[in-house]
Amino acid sequence: MDTHPANAGPRPFLWHRTFMNILYYGTIVLCVFFFLLPLLWMLLNALKTPLQIVELPPKLFFMPTLANFENVFSSQNFLQYIYNSLIIAGGSTLLGLVLGLPAAFSIALHKQKKLAVFILVSRMVPGITFLLPLFIMFRNFRMVDTYTSLILSHLLVGLPFIVWVMVPFFESIPRDLMDAARVDGCNVFSTFIRIIIPISMPGVVTGGILSFIFSWNNFMFSIVLASNRTKTVPVAIFNFISYAQIDWGGLMAAAVTITVPVLVITILTQKYVIRGLTAGAVKG
Amino acid sequence: MRMGDWYDRNAFWLLPSGAVIFILMLMIYPLGYTIYNSFTDWSLTHGDKVNFVGFRNYLDIFFRDDRFWGSVGRTIYFTGLAMVVEVILGVLIAVLFDAKDFSGKRVARSIMLMAMMATPVAVAMVWLLIFEPTAGVLNYLFKSSGLEALLGGKQLWITDSSSVIPSLVLIDIWEWTPLIALIVIAGLATLSREPYESAMVDGATPFQIFFRITLPMIAPTIGVAALLRLIDCLKTFDIIYVMTMGGPGYSSETLNIYTYQMSFQYFNFGYASALLVVFLCLVLGISLLVTYLRRGLEL
């Protein structure tokens, strides 16, 4: 920012630009490192022995070991937890799309403002408001620790989100397209299924991926509603630290195991994920 | 009459009916049930006798519950601190990203996205290790760089009542600044280039350009991003619960954590329901107020 007016001239200006470039890229690199390091730290420590983890100064170069991963998968029912998470995230996403897509389409088509506000306000409501009564209800029906109760509770997050992403998407579809389908003898339902859904695939993918990830990451609903049979991976990891002695290596290995699928999906579908997360925030 | 016509005329309620039934059964009914419970003294620890107590729970919350007021204060402290830093940092990062095209931009954006999408419980675990007072890398860095004295001796991070909330806020900043940055980057990409060109011709400095042109144009987008963060910040649960469970003592117990403990630690369903109603009103009230304020300012 300092241009040193006393030295102003063509040559110092070049120095100034080099300095600004260093400052610019330096800041960017610093930012990127800030966001990357904790994740890198997780991976690094998952590959260390217990002794190496508590060693100071921390070693950046060492002989990596997969022992922590072997421990996690052999001593815990970790595969079962992953399976549970997949069933619950998959189920709630599928149900969210089945219920959410027609609702979003209807809101866009019939300009059902009140319904839209209704669904979107539920995005603001703290999840715990629903959690306590749902826990009591599921307990009365003996449904605690079943896939159904978990899928339904995760739907509380997924459904409003899918509607939130899809309404603007459906609104942007030209009306002529619908009218043309009408002339060809399609009713609202066949238009929706045969024409609207296929051309809305990017939106459907966006809503689906994010709803899946939110469910996979969900902790609060799962820790209350899941027990031995339906325990999801975040709950399983949380239970690791309840033991007196923290096994940092196992903990990091488990953390890596559940985070990697999410990060892989995120990176592969980056365009959609960003679009979904910024939906509604940016005009135009 | 053809079936198709019947479908067409009834599509307005048929299409959203599944979602509406779900919302009625799993959102509206539970909400009503909670409001009803909030007028009772139902507690699992006192057996199954449930008495109607009128507004007593609410009166207790507002006039006799220090733990409630403490948690309200901490919620505001946490949210305020996190929001201010995240918005400033997020906008700065976005402007930096937008200023130039450089190779690796995509990678840098991916990394920010990863911080945001990584499973919060896993994120909490690695920060537990980083914050670890004796074996943690953060204290090691402070010690070896001589900055330790600057921060006043031992850094206990989440194990000390005075530093626990700023430490948790640091994680929230790490996790959610990318959201603000990504939204603002998307917003910046839609801005028209004309004002910039004329400003360059007039010889405006980068600072003038940022404060006089960019910021006013991008303000609505920043507003929405901040609002989204506000709503979620007030409800922060995963990181706090996993790392401290509200401790040490009650020093990181926000409203969400307190309500959770009252519900699932003490099983004090009546009182917890009243807390939930208060919490809900607070979050909805603040969110709607900010939404209307924004709309008012924009007009």
Contacts between the chains, C-beta under 8 A, distances in Angstrom:
chain1	res1	chain2	res2	distance
A	1	B	207	7.7
A	24	B	96	7.1
A	24	B	99	7.4
A	24	B	100	7.0
A	25	B	102	7.2
A	27	B	96	6.2
A	28	B	96	6.1
A	28	B	97	7.8
A	28	B	102	7.4
A	28	B	108	6.5
A	31	B	93	5.7
A	31	B	96	7.5
A	31	B	108	7.6
A	32	B	108	4.9
A	32	B	111	5.5
A	32	B	112	7.8
A	34	B	174	7.1
A	35	B	111	5.2
A	35	B	112	5.2
A	35	B	114	7.4
A	35	B	115	4.5
A	35	B	174	6.8
A	35	B	178	6.7
A	36	B	111	4.9
A	36	B	114	7.8
A	36	B	115	7.9
A	38	B	115	7.5
A	38	B	123	6.9
A	38	B	126	5.2
A	38	B	127	6.5
A	38	B	130	6.6
A	38	B	174	6.5
A	39	B	114	6.1
A	39	B	115	7.0
A	39	B	118	6.4
A	39	B	126	7.5
A	41	B	126	5.6
A	41	B	129	7.2
A	41	B	130	6.4
A	41	B	137	7.0
A	42	B	122	6.9
A	42	B	125	7.5
A	42	B	126	4.2
A	45	B	126	7.6
A	45	B	129	6.4
A	53	B	129	7.6
A	53	B	135	7.2
A	54	B	134	7.9
A	54	B	135	4.0
A	56	B	135	6.9
A	56	B	140	5.1
A	57	B	140	6.3
A	57	B	144	7.0
A	58	B	137	5.5
A	58	B	140	6.9
A	98	B	18	6.9
A	99	B	18	4.2
A	99	B	19	4.5
A	99	B	22	5.7
A	100	B	19	6.1
A	102	B	15	4.2
A	102	B	16	6.4
A	102	B	18	6.7
A	102	B	19	7.4
A	103	B	15	6.5
A	103	B	16	3.9
A	103	B	18	7.1
A	103	B	19	3.7
A	103	B	20	7.3
A	105	B	15	6.1
A	106	B	11	6.9
A	106	B	12	6.4
A	106	B	15	3.6
A	106	B	16	4.5
A	107	B	16	7.0
A	109	B	11	7.6
A	109	B	15	7.8
A	110	B	11	7.7
A	110	B	12	4.8
A	112	B	12	7.3
A	112	B	16	7.1
A	115	B	16	6.0
A	115	B	20	7.4
A	118	B	23	7.1
A	119	B	19	7.0
A	119	B	23	6.8
A	121	B	284	7.2
A	122	B	23	6.8
A	122	B	27	5.7
A	123	B	231	7.7
A	124	B	231	5.2
A	124	B	283	6.3
A	124	B	284	6.0
A	124	B	287	4.7
A	125	B	27	7.8
A	125	B	280	6.1
A	125	B	283	7.1
A	125	B	284	6.9
A	126	B	234	7.5
A	126	B	235	4.6
A	126	B	256	6.3
A	126	B	276	7.9
A	126	B	279	5.9
A	126	B	280	6.4
A	126	B	283	5.5
A	127	B	235	7.0
A	127	B	237	7.8
A	128	B	235	7.8
A	128	B	237	7.3
A	128	B	256	6.0
A	128	B	259	5.6
A	128	B	260	6.0
A	128	B	263	7.3
A	128	B	276	6.6
A	128	B	279	7.4
A	129	B	30	7.9
A	129	B	31	6.8
A	129	B	34	6.6
A	129	B	276	5.0
A	129	B	279	7.0
A	129	B	280	4.9
A	130	B	26	7.0
A	130	B	27	6.2
A	130	B	30	5.2
A	130	B	31	7.4
A	131	B	263	7.5
A	132	B	34	6.5
A	132	B	263	4.7
A	132	B	264	7.9
A	132	B	269	6.9
A	132	B	272	6.0
A	132	B	273	6.6
A	132	B	276	6.1
A	133	B	29	7.9
A	133	B	30	3.5
A	133	B	31	7.3
A	133	B	33	4.5
A	133	B	34	4.9
A	133	B	37	7.4
A	133	B	273	7.8
A	134	B	26	6.8
A	134	B	30	5.6
A	135	B	263	7.6
A	135	B	264	7.5
A	136	B	33	7.4
A	136	B	37	7.9
A	136	B	269	6.7
A	137	B	30	6.8
A	137	B	33	7.4
A	152	B	26	6.0
A	153	B	26	7.9
A	155	B	22	6.8
A	155	B	26	7.4
A	156	B	26	6.4
A	156	B	27	6.8
A	159	B	19	6.3
A	159	B	22	6.6
A	159	B	23	7.9
A	163	B	19	7.1
A	185	B	4	7.7
A	187	B	4	3.8
A	187	B	5	7.5
A	187	B	7	4.6
A	187	B	8	5.2
A	187	B	11	7.9
A	188	B	7	6.0
A	188	B	8	5.3
A	188	B	11	4.0
A	188	B	15	7.4
A	189	B	7	5.4
A	189	B	11	7.1
A	189	B	14	8.0
A	190	B	4	7.9
A	192	B	15	7.5
A	213	B	117	6.0
A	216	B	119	7.0
A	217	B	117	7.8
A	217	B	119	4.6
A	217	B	120	6.0
A	217	B	121	7.7
A	219	B	120	6.3
A	219	B	121	5.2
A	219	B	237	7.3
A	219	B	238	4.6
A	219	B	241	7.6
A	219	B	242	7.2
A	220	B	237	5.1
A	220	B	238	6.8
A	220	B	241	7.6
A	220	B	260	7.5
A	224	B	264	5.8
A	233	B	119	7.6
A	234	B	119	5.9
A	234	B	120	7.6
A	234	B	121	4.0
A	234	B	122	7.5
A	234	B	238	8.0
A	235	B	121	8.0
A	237	B	121	5.4
A	237	B	122	6.6
A	237	B	125	6.5
A	238	B	121	5.7
A	238	B	242	5.8
A	241	B	125	7.4
A	241	B	128	7.5
A	241	B	242	7.8
A	248	B	129	5.7
A	251	B	125	5.3
A	251	B	129	7.6
A	252	B	125	7.0
A	252	B	126	6.8
A	252	B	129	7.0
A	254	B	122	7.8
A	254	B	125	7.9
A	255	B	119	7.6
A	255	B	121	7.8
A	255	B	122	3.6
A	255	B	123	7.9
A	255	B	125	4.7
A	255	B	126	6.2
A	256	B	122	7.6
A	258	B	119	5.3
A	258	B	121	7.8
A	258	B	122	5.7
A	259	B	118	4.9
A	259	B	119	5.1
A	259	B	122	4.6
A	259	B	123	7.8
A	262	B	117	5.7
A	262	B	118	6.4
A	262	B	119	5.9
A	263	B	114	5.2
A	263	B	117	6.8
A	263	B	118	6.4
A	266	B	110	7.8
A	266	B	113	5.8
A	266	B	114	6.3
A	266	B	117	4.5
A	267	B	110	5.5
A	267	B	113	7.7
A	267	B	114	7.3
A	270	B	106	8.0
A	270	B	109	7.5
A	270	B	110	6.0
A	270	B	113	6.3
A	273	B	113	6.5
A	273	B	117	7.0
A	274	B	109	7.7
A	274	B	113	6.8
A	274	B	182	5.7
A	274	B	186	7.3
A	277	B	116	7.6
A	277	B	179	6.4
A	277	B	182	6.5
A	277	B	183	7.6
A	278	B	182	5.8
A	278	B	183	4.7
A	278	B	186	4.7
A	280	B	224	7.4
A	281	B	183	4.7
A	281	B	186	7.5
A	281	B	187	7.5
A	281	B	221	6.3
A	281	B	224	4.2
A	281	B	225	5.8
A	281	B	228	6.7
A	282	B	183	6.5
A	282	B	186	4.6
A	282	B	187	4.9
A	282	B	190	6.3
A	282	B	221	5.7
A	282	B	224	7.8
A	283	B	190	7.3
A	283	B	220	7.3
A	283	B	221	7.7
A	284	B	190	4.8
